[in-house]
């Protein structure tokens, strides 16, 4: 007879459990071997280790747990109307509120006849940041 072992893996974000996966794995029987003179019963197939049917992909589990996936960055400038470039791509004009994924981002504020303003920020999910770029004349 086979016994099943249950392993539970939990992903913790701060103090919030975001996802729990339960994996069933077969384990060899602890019964002693039968004497050689007796016929051996056919071994039952072992179930493959599979995620619990209610387990969800990590991204979906994180969303369901209420954890935001992005941060909000408000970019303002003096003078206003300057171009905002995030990671080398145009993102709008000041003032603007941007939603950025967690991680490092290079934010550049540009306007003709002014020096370029550039900052690298590290965003965390759910954060709210305001950047104020004071542009200097060339």
N, C-alpha and C positions, 0 to 999 in steps of 0.2 A: 504494500500500500504506500502511496506517495503522500508526503505531507507538503503543504504549500507554505511558503514563507512570504510574509507581506513586508515590503519595504516602502516607507513613505518618504518622499523627498519634498521639502518645502523651500520655496524661494521667499526670502524675507526682504522687504524694502522698508528700512527704518524699523518700526514696530508693527507693520502691517503685513500679514501673510497674503501674498499676492496670488500664489498658485500652489496647489498641492497635487502631486501626481502619485498614484498608487500603482506599484508594479508587482505582479504575481510571478514568482519564479519557482519552478519545480526543484525539489530537493530529494536526494536519494533516500530510500527507506532505511530505517534504523534496524529492521528485522534481520536476524542472523540468516546466513545462507542455508538453504534446505539441503538435506543429505543428497549425495550424488545419485543414489539409487532411485530417488523419486523424480518424476518428470517435473521440469521447471515450467511454471505458467508463462504465457507470452507476456512480454512487458507492455504495459499500457503506454501509448504515445504521450510524451510530455508536452503540455501546452507551451507555446512560445511566449516569451516575456513580452507582454503588450501593455500599453498604457491603459489605465482604467477607462471604461467607455465614456465617463463624464469629464475626463481630462480635456482641457482646451489648449490650443496653441498659446504660447507665452504672451504674445502681443495682445491677444483677445483677453486672456486672463488678467493682464495688467489693466486693460481698459475697464473690464468688469469690476475690478477691485477699486475703481474710482481714482486711480493714480493718473494724473495728467501726463501726456506724452511730450508736451511742448512747454516752452516758457514764453512770456509776453515781454517784448522789448519795445519801449516807447522811445523813438528817436526824434529829438528836437534840435533846431539849430538857430543861431543868430548870425546872419539874417536867415529867415525861414525860406523855404522853397528850394533848398539845396537837394542834390541827388543823393540817395542812399544806395550804397553798393554793399551787398553781403556776400562774402566769399567769392568776390569777383563778378557777381551778377547783380544787375540793376534790380532794386527792390521797391522803389517809390521815391517820393519827395517828402522833405520835412515840412511839418510834423507828421509822423506816421507811427502806427502801432503795428508791430510785426510779430508773427508767431514763428518761433524758431525751435527746431528739435534740440534736445539736450546735446551738449558738447561744445567744442571750441569754434568760435566764429570770428572772422575779421570783418569789422564794420567800418566802412569808409564813407565820409560825408564830403561831397565835392560841389563846388560852384565856381563858375568862371570868374576870374579876377580875384579869387581867394585861394589861400594855401589849403591843400588837402588835409583833412582831419581823419585820423585812423586809429582804431583801437581794436585789440583782440580781447574778447570776452569768453568766459566759460559759463555756459548756461546749464542749469539743473532743471529737471521737470517741475513745473508748477511755479517757477519763480517769476517775479515781475520786476523788471529793471527799467530805469529811465536814463537815457544818455542825452546829455546836452552838449552839443558841439558849438563852441564859439569860434567862428571862422575869422582868420586874420587876413587882411588885404595883402596882395602880392606886392 
